[in-house]
Every structure is written in C-alpha cells, then in structure tokens.
C-alpha cells in the first residue's frame, strides 16, 4: 500500500470519528432537550388542580399527573379506561367511545369512602412517538351537584310555602270580609233611619273605618290571588276619558280634605280594550296617594294619546320620595319610611298591586320623584291588552274609526 493511500485512509478515519462525535453530541443534545420538555410537561400536569390522564390508542394509561395518582393510585394498577371504577351517565359506555374526538361526559367515580360525581373532559392528541392518543381531565363536581340539588329542594319548599301563604291569605281575607260587610251594611241601614246628630257622627266613623279596613283586606286578597296566578283579567271596551273622569270625581273629596287643587290636562284618550275594573283600581290608588301625600298643593291628571298606546300621568306637589326608596317602592309592604307609615297609614300594598295590574294588561308603571317637590306616576298601556280576543280587536278598530 502506498504512502498516499495510507494517508487518505487515515484522513477518512479522522473525518469519520469527527462526524460520529458530532452526531453523538447532537443526539445527546436532542435527548436532553426532549427530557427537559417532558419534565416541563409533567411539571405542568402536576401543577393542575385536577386529575389528568393520557391514554394511547389501546386504552392504556401512558401518563398521569400527581392529582390523578392521589385519586386513583399507581398508574400500572389501573384497568384500561378505568373500567369498573368510572360509571358514566348517558349513552357513553366508557371513555373509549370518545377516542379521537372531543367531548365531556359525567359519571360516578367509585371510592372506598363513597363515590364522587365527576365530569370528564377529553381531547384527542398525539404521544411523543407520534401515535394517536387522548388526554382526559377529571373534575370533581360533587359539591356543585349537592348544592344544585339542595337549591332545587329549597325552591320546591319555597314554592310550597308561598302556595300555603297565599291560600291562608285568601281564606283569612274571605272570612274577614263576610262579617265586615255585615257591619258596614247594618251601619248604612242605621244611617237611613235618620238618627240623632251625635249618633250620625259615630255611625259615619264606623262606616269609614269599616270601608278602610275592607279596602285593606281586598288588597291582601288581590295580592294573594296575584301570587297564586288566580286573578283573572277581562278585556272590554273602556271609554278612557269617562273612566278617568269617574276616578277624579271619586278622589275630589280626598283632595279637598288636604286643601289641594285638582287639575285635569291633556287631550281625549278615546276607547281602549282593557280591564276597566283593574284600571280604575290602579288610577284610584295613584290619585288617592297623590292627594294623601300632598297638602295645600296641586294634583295634576294628564292624558296623552300615543297612537297604539295611551299614557296617564298623575303629578303631585307633595313630600316626594327618596332615591333609595324608589328602587323598592313597588315591592309589597314597602313605604317610604316608618314615619310615613305612622303619619299617613296604609300597608304598602297598593303600588305593588297597581304595578302587577298594569303589567298584566301589557303596560308599564313608572315613577319620578324629588324629595320636597313631589312625584309623577305614569301609567302607559297599549290600546289593546295582549289577552284580548281577535273579535274584540276588530270591534275596537271599528269603533275608533267612527267620527
């Protein structure tokens, strides 16, 4: 072998050694990087607060974080897909049915000290070797389920209690109204016999007190019927101008009692298909309140024709309502404050019932007020309440077109 050949072979050997050394260093660097990535991924999994499992395509658990091991024990002792441990609800027999797709199922995880209700969220993925796999995260929702069940039981109990309360109020109101109507009736009969002046005065006190008490009882009865959903509303053709005039005439006595001036403004409102009885009750309540809370002032009733709707506003120059009270003014048994209740009386039911009535007829009852300057209550109603029958709607259109 020549000297040149030997030199070439020696050179090739050196190159081979260098290349092999470089390849070894590269492989070691890749392995270290892969090991660091794997350790980082495991650290992230262990940092999660819920069990996480990684499965291969054959259902074997290839990885489990620390929480999963604490819940389920060593990975190598777990049967495939947690068979016998995780009873899933619904149509999914086991987690293998979800392989290759994302989803969430709920199930019961059996444990020696009692089962847990869990939600299992699965996502498809690939293992380090490139094979298909699946990641499953398990969330303990036992406390949430118990809270939901407890809330449902509480809702049922509250509903039953409300029904019992409404039934009691209805029965009590009925039992009180019967003798009270008799008292008022006998008082009116005695007044018809033209008694002496002092007797007339006493009888009038009895009749007024009886009427006031009867009104309170009727309000309680209306509230109980509203809560029970048993208060019916009947659509009828209502002459709004005539009805408003009747209410104003009724409240005129209250206005004079506190030396108030009653003012009527606005244009004609025409005919509407509404529950006239309920609307009269609403307006009388609002107008009575305006007269009651105003002294030596003005009470203005204004009507506005809004086309498909009508608006009736009652404005007073009375004591007004504080902003914090406005937010809860329409709740049952709420008045401005304790001093108002003692000075002016009432149960705080009137406005709550009025708003219910207006809303049942498809409208809105709103209020604006400034303390010391007065309040404005506005009733906005459709010309045809939602429960009106088609035949009634046709009748209304025909009548409003008559010149």
VOPAGU-2260 file (C-alpha; in pm, 1 decimal, decimal comma):
REM VOPAGU-2260
SITE   aa  ch    i         X         Y         Z
SITE  UNK   A    0       0,0       0,0       0,0
SITE  UNK   A    1     136,9     331,6     -99,5
SITE  UNK   A    2     207,6     617,0     134,2
SITE  UNK   A    3     -64,6     824,2     -35,7
SITE  UNK   A    4    -326,1     554,2      16,1
SITE  UNK   A    5    -236,8     520,1     380,9
SITE  UNK   A    6    -263,6     895,4     426,4
SITE  UNK   A    7    -607,1     902,2     260,7
SITE  UNK   A    8    -737,8     619,2     481,9
SITE  UNK   A    9    -606,7     790,4     790,8
SITE  UNK   A   10    -779,8    1110,7     685,9
SITE  UNK   A   11   -1110,3     932,1     629,2
SITE  UNK   A   12   -1086,0     770,9     972,9
SITE  UNK   A   13   -1035,1    1108,0    1133,7
SITE  UNK   A   14   -1335,2    1251,7     945,4
SITE  UNK   A   15   -1547,2     951,6    1042,3
SITE  UNK   A   16   -1454,1     995,2    1404,9
SITE  UNK   A   17   -1532,2    1365,3    1388,6
SITE  UNK   A   18   -1869,5    1305,9    1219,0
SITE  UNK   A   19   -1957,4    1029,8    1462,4
SITE  UNK   A   20   -1862,6    1251,6    1753,9
SITE  UNK   A   21   -2076,0    1536,5    1619,3
SITE  UNK   A   22   -2370,2    1302,9    1568,0
SITE  UNK   A   23   -2335,6    1173,0    1922,7
SITE  UNK   A   24   -2325,5    1524,6    2062,9
SITE  UNK   A   25   -2632,5    1623,0    1856,5
SITE  UNK   A   26   -2822,7    1313,1    1970,9
SITE  UNK   A   27   -2734,9    1377,5    2332,2
SITE  UNK   A   28   -2844,6    1741,8    2296,3
SITE  UNK   A   29   -3176,3    1632,7    2138,9
SITE  UNK   A   30   -3235,0    1378,2    2412,1
SITE  UNK   A   31   -3160,4    1629,8    2682,5
SITE  UNK   A   32   -3394,0    1879,8    2518,1
SITE  UNK   A   33   -3663,0    1612,2    2490,7
SITE  UNK   A   34   -3612,1    1511,8    2853,6
SITE  UNK   A   35   -3636,8    1875,6    2961,7
SITE  UNK   A   36   -3955,3    1921,5    2757,6
SITE  UNK   A   37   -4103,6    1605,2    2906,8
SITE  UNK   A   38   -4012,5    1711,5    3259,7
SITE  UNK   A   39   -4162,8    2054,3    3194,0
SITE  UNK   A   40   -4486,7    1898,3    3061,6
SITE  UNK   A   41   -4507,5    1668,2    3363,8
SITE  UNK   A   42   -4449,0    1961,0    3596,0
SITE  UNK   A   43   -4733,4    2149,1    3428,5
SITE  UNK   A   44   -4965,0    1848,5    3460,7
SITE  UNK   A   45   -4872,4    1807,2    3827,2
SITE  UNK   A   46   -4943,7    2175,5    3887,0
SITE  UNK   A   47   -5304,0    2133,6    3772,3
SITE  UNK   A   48   -5560,1    2102,1    4046,7
SITE  UNK   A   49   -5749,2    1817,2    3880,9
SITE  UNK   A   50   -5654,5    1467,1    3766,5
SITE  UNK   A   51   -5518,7    1443,5    3410,1
SITE  UNK   A   52   -5463,7    1111,2    3229,4
SITE  UNK   A   53   -5301,1    1040,8    2893,4
SITE  UNK   A   54   -5416,7     729,2    2704,6
SITE  UNK   A   55   -5280,6     554,9    2399,3
SITE  UNK   A   56   -5496,2     414,6    2120,1
SITE  UNK   A   57   -5525,4      78,5    2303,1
SITE  UNK   A   58   -5673,8     235,4    2612,0
SITE  UNK   A   59   -5362,6     206,9    2823,1
SITE  UNK   A   60   -5275,6     492,4    3059,6
SITE  UNK   A   61   -4940,9     626,6    2946,3
SITE  UNK   A   62   -4917,3     922,3    3182,2
SITE  UNK   A   63   -5093,2    1052,7    3493,4
SITE  UNK   A   64   -5026,9    1363,8    3694,9
SITE  UNK   A   65   -4984,1    1378,8    4072,8
SITE  UNK   A   66   -5350,6    1452,6    4147,0
SITE  UNK   A   67   -5460,0    1154,3    3936,4
SITE  UNK   A   68   -5222,7     925,3    4128,1
SITE  UNK   A   69   -5355,4    1061,4    4458,1
SITE  UNK   A   70   -5713,4     992,9    4348,9
SITE  UNK   A   71   -5668,4     666,1    4162,9
SITE  UNK   A   72   -5347,0     509,0    4288,8
SITE  UNK   A   73   -5047,2     389,7    4084,2
SITE  UNK   A   74   -5095,1     404,1    3708,0
SITE  UNK   A   75   -4994,3      41,0    3648,2
SITE  UNK   A   76   -5271,2     -84,3    3878,0
SITE  UNK   A   77   -5549,0      96,9    3690,4
SITE  UNK   A   78   -5753,5    -113,8    3448,0
SITE  UNK   A   79   -5789,6      11,5    3094,2
SITE  UNK   A   80   -6030,6     307,3    3062,8
SITE  UNK   A   81   -6090,1     288,9    3438,3
SITE  UNK   A   82   -6335,8       4,7    3378,7
SITE  UNK   A   83   -6523,6     -80,7    3694,9
SITE  UNK   A   84   -6423,7     248,4    3861,4
SITE  UNK   A   85   -6591,2     513,4    3648,7
SITE  UNK   A   86   -6961,0     465,4    3578,4
SITE  UNK   A   87   -7058,3     714,2    3308,8
SITE  UNK   A   88   -7408,1     856,1    3272,8
SITE  UNK   A   89   -7590,3     870,8    2941,1
SITE  UNK   A   90   -7515,4     672,0    2625,6
SITE  UNK   A   91   -7132,8     659,9    2653,6
SITE  UNK   A   92   -7039,6     317,8    2799,2
SITE  UNK   A   93   -6676,3     409,8    2868,5
SITE  UNK   A   94   -6413,8     663,5    2769,2
SITE  UNK   A   95   -6301,4     455,2    2470,1
SITE  UNK   A   96   -6619,7     558,2    2290,8
SITE  UNK   A   97   -6484,6     913,8    2283,2
SITE  UNK   A   98   -6144,8     826,1    2138,8
SITE  UNK   A   99   -6042,5    1053,7    1853,7
SITE  UNK   A  100   -6290,5    1332,0    1931,9
SITE  UNK   A  101   -6350,1    1599,8    2190,7
SITE  UNK   A  102   -6629,5    1577,2    2443,1
SITE  UNK   A  103   -6740,7    1583,1    2803,5
SITE  UNK   A  104   -6933,6    1322,7    2999,4
SITE  UNK   A  105   -7048,3    1298,6    3356,3
SITE  UNK   A  106   -7013,7     995,8    3575,3
SITE  UNK   A  107   -6974,5     847,1    3918,7
SITE  UNK   A  108   -6629,6     753,0    4042,4
SITE  UNK   A  109   -6647,9     472,5    4297,5
SITE  UNK   A  110   -6425,5     507,3    4603,2
SITE  UNK   A  111   -6397,0     317,4    4932,1
SITE  UNK   A  112   -6517,5     615,7    5136,4
SITE  UNK   A  113   -6800,2     698,8    4898,5
SITE  UNK   A  114   -6834,9     794,2    4535,8
SITE  UNK   A  115   -6760,8    1122,6    4366,4
SITE  UNK   A  116   -6962,0    1284,6    4090,2
SITE  UNK   A  117   -6715,9    1380,3    3819,2
SITE  UNK   A  118   -6707,8    1544,5    3479,1
SITE  UNK   A  119   -6455,8    1401,3    3233,1
SITE  UNK   A  120   -6333,4    1626,8    2951,0
SITE  UNK   A  121   -6142,5    1452,6    2670,1
SITE  UNK   A  122   -5934,2    1590,8    2384,8
SITE  UNK   A  123   -5753,2    1398,7    2106,4
SITE  UNK   A  124   -5375,5    1432,4    2079,3
SITE  UNK   A  125   -5054,5    1258,1    1989,1
SITE  UNK   A  126   -4799,8    1082,2    2204,5
SITE  UNK   A  127   -4427,3    1157,1    2188,7
SITE  UNK   A  128   -4374,4     879,8    1932,9
SITE  UNK   A  129   -4639,2    1027,3    1704,2
SITE  UNK   A  130   -4911,5     772,6    1782,1
SITE  UNK   A  131   -5268,6     886,7    1838,9
SITE  UNK   A  132   -5365,0     939,5    2199,0
SITE  UNK   A  133   -5620,0    1108,1    2419,7
SITE  UNK   A  134   -5597,1    1342,9    2717,4
SITE  UNK   A  135   -5867,9    1321,5    2983,0
SITE  UNK   A  136   -5921,2    1577,1    3259,1
SITE  UNK   A  137   -6140,7    1481,5    3555,2
SITE  UNK   A  138   -6325,1    1745,6    3761,5
SITE  UNK   A  139   -6489,2    1672,7    4096,2
SITE  UNK   A  140   -6838,7    1829,5    4081,2
SITE  UNK   A  141   -6979,4    1650,9    4386,9
SITE  UNK   A  142   -7019,1    1970,0    4590,6
SITE  UNK   A  143   -7172,0    2153,5    4294,6
SITE  UNK   A  144   -7426,3    1875,6    4235,6
SITE  UNK   A  145   -7518,6    1866,2    4601,7
SITE  UNK   A  146   -7562,9    2244,9    4602,2
SITE  UNK   A  147   -7783,8    2223,7    4292,7
SITE  UNK   A  148   -7994,5    1950,1    4448,3
SITE  UNK   A  149   -8017,8    2148,0    4771,6
SITE  UNK   A  150   -8116,7    2459,1    4575,2
SITE  UNK   A  151   -8381,8    2265,5    4386,6
SITE  UNK   A  152   -8524,1    2130,2    4712,7
SITE  UNK   A  153   -8519,8    2481,6    4860,2
SITE  UNK   A  154   -8701,5    2617,2    4553,6
SITE  UNK   A  155   -8970,2    2349,5    4588,7
SITE  UNK   A  156   -9004,6    2423,9    4960,0
SITE  UNK   A  157   -9029,7    2797,6    4890,3
SITE  UNK   A  158   -9292,9    2740,0    4623,6
SITE  UNK   A  159   -9496,5    2521,8    4857,8
SITE  UNK   A  160   -9461,3    2779,9    5136,3
SITE  UNK   A  161   -9580,5    3056,4    4903,5
SITE  UNK   A  162   -9877,6    2846,7    4799,3
SITE  UNK   A  163   -9963,3    2781,6    5163,7
SITE  UNK   A  164   -9926,7    3150,1    5245,8
SITE  UNK   A  165  -10142,5    3254,5    4950,7
SITE  UNK   A  166  -10409,9    3003,4    5045,9
SITE  UNK   A  167  -10403,2    3126,4    5405,9
SITE  UNK   A  168  -10432,4    3490,5    5297,7
SITE  UNK   A  169  -10719,1    3409,3    5064,9
SITE  UNK   A  170  -10907,4    3215,7    5332,9
SITE  UNK   A  171  -10839,2    3476,1    5600,6
SITE  UNK   A  172  -10945,9    3764,7    5375,6
SITE  UNK   A  173  -11266,3    3585,9    5282,7
SITE  UNK   A  174  -11351,7    3509,8    5646,3
SITE  UNK   A  175  -11286,5    3873,0    5746,8
SITE  UNK   A  176  -11480,3    4027,6    5459,8
SITE  UNK   A  177  -11803,1    3846,4    5539,9
SITE  UNK   A  178  -11860,9    3992,4    5890,0
SITE  UNK   A  179  -11711,2    4326,3    5787,7
SITE  UNK   A  180  -11958,2    4363,4    5502,3
SITE  UNK   A  181  -12234,9    4289,8    5752,5
SITE  UNK   A  182  -12105,0    4563,4    5986,6
SITE  UNK   A  183  -12091,9    4817,3    5704,6
SITE  UNK   A  184  -12436,5    4711,6    5581,3
SITE  UNK   A  185  -12601,1    4745,7    5923,0
SITE  UNK   A  186  -12430,0    5084,5    5973,2
SITE  UNK   A  187  -12576,3    5212,2    5646,3
SITE  UNK   A  188  -12921,4    5084,7    5747,1
SITE  UNK   A  189  -12897,0    5272,0    6076,1
SITE  UNK   A  190  -12794,6    5588,7    5890,1
SITE  UNK   A  191  -13104,6    5558,5    5672,5
SITE  UNK   A  192  -13322,3    5575,5    5988,0
SITE  UNK   A  193  -13217,3    5940,6    6039,1
SITE  UNK   A  194  -13053,6    5904,4    6384,1
SITE  UNK   A  195  -12961,2    6197,0    6609,0
SITE  UNK   A  196  -12667,8    6416,4    6506,7
SITE  UNK   A  197  -12427,5    6265,9    6761,5
SITE  UNK   A  198  -12532,5    5914,3    6656,3
SITE  UNK   A  199  -12485,7    6001,1    6288,3
SITE  UNK   A  200  -12133,2    6116,5    6356,0
SITE  UNK   A  201  -12045,4    5791,1    6534,8
SITE  UNK   A  202  -12206,4    5580,8    6261,6
SITE  UNK   A  203  -12012,2    5767,8    5993,7
SITE  UNK   A  204  -11690,5    5692,1    6184,2
SITE  UNK   A  205  -11784,9    5323,9    6189,5
SITE  UNK   A  206  -11866,8    5321,8    5817,6
SITE  UNK   A  207  -11543,3    5499,2    5722,0
SITE  UNK   A  208  -11332,1    5272,3    5943,1
SITE  UNK   A  209  -11510,4    4966,7    5806,7
SITE  UNK   A  210  -11459,1    5082,9    5449,7
SITE  UNK   A  211  -11090,4    5144,2    5514,4
SITE  UNK   A  212  -11046,9    4801,4    5669,3
SITE  UNK   A  213  -11238,9    4638,4    5384,5
SITE  UNK   A  214  -11011,4    4807,6    5134,5
SITE  UNK   A  215  -10702,5    4672,9    5312,3
SITE  UNK   A  216  -10848,6    4322,8    5318,7
SITE  UNK   A  217  -10929,2    4343,0    4948,1
SITE  UNK   A  218  -10570,0    4444,5    4877,8
SITE  UNK   A  219  -10437,4    4144,3    5069,5
SITE  UNK   A  220  -10680,4    3920,4    4881,7
SITE  UNK   A  221  -10573,7    4066,0    4546,1
SITE  UNK   A  222  -10207,9    4012,5    4635,0
SITE  UNK   A  223  -10265,8    3650,1    4730,9
SITE  UNK   A  224  -10453,8    3588,5    4405,3
SITE  UNK   A  225  -10178,2    3754,3    4203,4
SITE  UNK   A  226   -9911,3    3539,6    4367,7
SITE  UNK   A  227  -10120,5    3227,9    4306,2
SITE  UNK   A  228  -10186,9    3330,6    3945,3
SITE  UNK   A  229  -10561,6    3313,2    4000,4
SITE  UNK   A  230  -10655,9    3675,8    3938,5
SITE  UNK   A  231  -10832,6    3696,5    3603,3
SITE  UNK   A  232  -10827,9    3992,2    3364,5
SITE  UNK   A  233  -11110,0    4055,4    3116,1
SITE  UNK   A  234  -11064,9    4280,9    2814,3
SITE  UNK   A  235  -11358,3    4513,7    2748,9
SITE  UNK   A  236  -11419,1    4833,9    2560,7
SITE  UNK   A  237  -11332,7    5114,7    2800,4
SITE  UNK   A  238  -11402,3    5483,5    2744,2
SITE  UNK   A  239  -11081,7    5611,9    2898,4
SITE  UNK   A  240  -11198,6    5971,1    2927,6
SITE  UNK   A  241  -11517,9    5868,4    3108,0
SITE  UNK   A  242  -11331,1    5626,0    3337,9
SITE  UNK   A  243  -11068,7    5887,4    3424,6
SITE  UNK   A  244  -11340,3    6141,0    3498,3
SITE  UNK   A  245  -11513,2    5898,6    3737,0
SITE  UNK   A  246  -11188,3    5837,3    3924,4
SITE  UNK   A  247  -11121,9    6211,9    3952,5
SITE  UNK   A  248  -11473,0    6270,4    4090,2
SITE  UNK   A  249  -11418,6    5995,9    4349,4
SITE  UNK   A  250  -11084,7    6143,0    4460,5
SITE  UNK   A  251  -11215,1    6500,0    4474,1
SITE  UNK   A  252  -11317,5    6455,4    4837,2
SITE  UNK   A  253  -10963,6    6346,5    4928,3
SITE  UNK   A  254  -10817,6    6647,4    4750,7
SITE  UNK   A  255  -11044,9    6891,2    4934,6
SITE  UNK   A  256  -10963,6    6726,6    5266,5
SITE  UNK   A  257  -10598,6    6836,2    5234,1
SITE  UNK   A  258  -10686,2    7165,6    5060,8
SITE  UNK   A  259  -10540,7    7051,9    4727,9
SITE  UNK   A  260  -10633,9    7179,3    4383,4
SITE  UNK   A  261  -10717,6    6910,8    4124,9
SITE  UNK   A  262  -10614,1    6995,2    3766,7
SITE  UNK   A  263  -10700,6    6795,8    3452,9
SITE  UNK   A  264  -10496,8    6844,7    3134,0
SITE  UNK   A  265  -10424,3    6667,7    2806,7
SITE  UNK   A  266  -10638,0    6561,9    2513,6
SITE  UNK   A  267  -10903,9    6294,5    2467,1
SITE  UNK   A  268  -10788,1    5935,3    2502,9
SITE  UNK   A  269  -11079,2    5757,8    2332,9
SITE  UNK   A  270  -11160,4    5386,1    2351,8
SITE  UNK   A  271  -10930,0    5100,7    2456,3
SITE  UNK   A  272  -10965,5    4726,3    2507,8
SITE  UNK   A  273  -10853,3    4686,3    2869,7
SITE  UNK   A  274  -10978,2    4553,6    3202,4
SITE  UNK   A  275  -11174,5    4856,9    3315,3
SITE  UNK   A  276  -11216,0    4738,6    3673,7
SITE  UNK   A  277  -10843,1    4687,5    3723,4
SITE  UNK   A  278  -10753,2    5014,1    3550,8
SITE  UNK   A  279  -10998,6    5205,5    3769,4
SITE  UNK   A  280  -10839,3    5048,4    4077,4
SITE  UNK   A  281  -10490,0    5149,0    3959,2
SITE  UNK   A  282  -10580,3    5510,7    3886,0
SITE  UNK   A  283  -10779,3    5548,9    4207,6
SITE  UNK   A  284  -10484,1    5415,9    4408,6
SITE  UNK   A  285  -10237,9    5655,0    4242,8
SITE  UNK   A  286  -10471,6    5952,5    4270,8
SITE  UNK   A  287  -10553,4    5875,7    4634,5
SITE  UNK   A  288  -10182,5    5858,6    4718,4
SITE  UNK   A  289  -10119,7    6189,9    4542,4
SITE  UNK   A  290  -10397,4    6358,4    4742,6
SITE  UNK   A  291  -10289,0    6194,0    5067,6
SITE  UNK   A  292   -9921,3    6292,5    5046,3
SITE  UNK   A  293   -9989,6    6649,3    4932,0
SITE  UNK   A  294  -10113,2    6938,1    5149,7
SITE  UNK   A  295  -10213,8    7281,3    5016,6
SITE  UNK   A  296  -10075,5    7187,9    4676,6
SITE  UNK   A  297  -10168,6    7070,4    4327,4
SITE  UNK   A  298  -10256,2    6730,1    4184,5
SITE  UNK   A  299  -10246,3    6716,4    3803,3
SITE  UNK   A  300  -10400,0    6436,8    3594,3
SITE  UNK   A  301  -10275,3    6439,9    3233,4
SITE  UNK   A  302  -10363,8    6203,3    2948,8
SITE  UNK   A  303  -10166,4    6153,0    2627,3
SITE  UNK   A  304  -10268,7    5970,0    2309,9
SITE  UNK   A  305   -9961,6    5779,7    2184,0
SITE  UNK   A  306  -10131,8    5607,5    1893,0
SITE  UNK   A  307  -10111,8    5238,1    1972,2
SITE  UNK   A  308  -10067,0    5327,0    2340,1
SITE  UNK   A  309  -10203,9    5573,9    2592,6
SITE  UNK   A  310  -10032,8    5734,9    2891,3
SITE  UNK   A  311  -10195,5    5873,9    3204,4
SITE  UNK   A  312   -9974,3    6071,6    3443,1
SITE  UNK   A  313  -10059,8    6180,8    3796,9
SITE  UNK   A  314   -9831,9    6454,2    3931,5
SITE  UNK   A  315   -9841,3    6597,6    4281,8
SITE  UNK   A  316   -9650,1    6869,4    4464,5
SITE  UNK   A  317   -9624,9    6665,2    4784,2
SITE  UNK   A  318   -9348,5    6529,2    5003,1
SITE  UNK   A  319   -9167,5    6334,3    4731,2
SITE  UNK   A  320   -8981,1    6004,7    4759,8
SITE  UNK   A  321   -8614,4    5948,4    4845,9
SITE  UNK   A  322   -8397,8    5787,4    4570,9
SITE  UNK   A  323   -8312,3    5479,9    4781,2
SITE  UNK   A  324   -8682,7    5416,3    4839,9
SITE  UNK   A  325   -8772,7    5448,4    4470,3
SITE  UNK   A  326   -8580,5    5128,1    4394,5
SITE  UNK   A  327   -8807,5    4917,9    4617,2
SITE  UNK   A  328   -9125,1    5124,9    4611,2
SITE  UNK   A  329   -9326,0    4867,4    4416,6
SITE  UNK   A  330   -9239,1    4578,6    4647,6
SITE  UNK   A  331   -9521,7    4454,2    4873,5
SITE  UNK   A  332   -9544,3    4612,6    5222,5
SITE  UNK   A  333   -9288,8    4885,5    5136,3
SITE  UNK   A  334   -9349,3    5251,8    5220,0
SITE  UNK   A  335   -9116,8    5549,9    5214,8
SITE  UNK   A  336   -9016,2    5508,6    5581,0
SITE  UNK   A  337   -9156,2    5432,2    5925,8
SITE  UNK   A  338   -9258,4    5795,3    5983,4
SITE  UNK   A  339   -9458,4    5794,7    5659,8
SITE  UNK   A  340   -9636,1    5476,2    5763,3
SITE  UNK   A  341   -9728,3    5619,5    6103,4
SITE  UNK   A  342   -9833,8    5959,5    5968,7
SITE  UNK   A  343  -10026,5    5857,6    5657,5
SITE  UNK   A  344  -10122,5    5496,5    5727,1
SITE  UNK   A  345  -10152,7    5219,2    5469,1
SITE  UNK   A  346   -9993,9    4878,0    5420,4
SITE  UNK   A  347   -9766,5    4948,7    5125,8
SITE  UNK   A  348   -9960,8    4701,3    4909,7
SITE  UNK   A  349  -10132,0    4946,7    4677,1
SITE  UNK   A  350   -9840,7    5028,0    4447,9
SITE  UNK   A  351   -9724,4    4666,5    4428,3
SITE  UNK   A  352  -10072,0    4558,1    4321,3
SITE  UNK   A  353  -10104,2    4852,8    4080,9
SITE  UNK   A  354   -9781,9    4759,5    3901,5
SITE  UNK   A  355   -9896,3    4395,6    3876,6
SITE  UNK   A  356  -10226,5    4506,6    3726,7
SITE  UNK   A  357  -10062,6    4737,2    3472,3
SITE  UNK   A  358   -9808,5    4473,8    3365,9
SITE  UNK   A  359  -10080,4    4209,4    3328,5
SITE  UNK   A  360  -10252,9    4445,9    3084,5
SITE  UNK   A  361   -9929,4    4476,3    2885,6
SITE  UNK   A  362   -9822,5    4817,1    3017,4
SITE  UNK   A  363   -9570,8    4987,1    3247,1
SITE  UNK   A  364   -9599,9    5185,8    3568,5
SITE  UNK   A  365   -9310,4    5424,3    3630,4
SITE  UNK   A  366   -9231,8    5695,9    3883,7
SITE  UNK   A  367   -9016,1    6007,7    3901,5
SITE  UNK   A  368   -8979,4    6198,0    4225,9
SITE  UNK   A  369   -8782,5    6469,6    4404,4
SITE  UNK   A  370   -8793,5    6495,0    4783,0
SITE  UNK   A  371   -8981,6    6805,8    4888,4
SITE  UNK   A  372   -9105,4    6880,7    4536,1
SITE  UNK   A  373   -9342,3    6597,2    4451,0
SITE  UNK   A  374   -9383,4    6284,8    4240,9
SITE  UNK   A  375   -9513,1    6179,4    3898,4
SITE  UNK   A  376   -9656,6    5831,4    3841,9
SITE  UNK   A  377   -9716,3    5738,2    3477,9
SITE  UNK   A  378   -9929,4    5450,8    3353,2
SITE  UNK   A  379   -9853,3    5354,9    2991,6
SITE  UNK   A  380  -10087,9    5097,2    2837,2
SITE  UNK   A  381  -10150,0    4950,0    2491,9
SITE  UNK   A  382  -10487,0    5028,9    2341,5
SITE  UNK   A  383  -10547,7    4654,4    2323,6
SITE  UNK   A  384  -10430,0    4435,3    2610,1
SITE  UNK   A  385  -10246,1    4116,6    2499,9
SITE  UNK   A  386  -10520,1    3877,9    2618,9
SITE  UNK   A  387  -10794,3    4048,0    2410,4
SITE  UNK   A  388  -10963,9    3811,9    2163,7
SITE  UNK   A  389  -10941,6    3877,1    1785,4
SITE  UNK   A  390  -11314,7    3959,2    1767,0
SITE  UNK   A  391  -11270,1    4222,9    2038,4
SITE  UNK   A  392  -10978,6    4376,8    1847,0
SITE  UNK   A  393  -11193,9    4412,1    1534,6
SITE  UNK   A  394  -11472,2    4573,2    1738,5
SITE  UNK   A  395  -11227,1    4825,4    1883,2
SITE  UNK   A  396  -11091,0    4923,8    1541,0
SITE  UNK   A  397  -11442,0    4972,8    1404,5
SITE  UNK   A  398  -11546,8    5189,7    1696,0
SITE  UNK   A  399  -11240,3    5414,1    1695,2
SITE  UNK   A  400  -11290,2    5489,5    1325,0
SITE  UNK   A  401  -11637,9    5631,0    1382,9
SITE  UNK   A  402  -11615,1    6012,3    1357,4
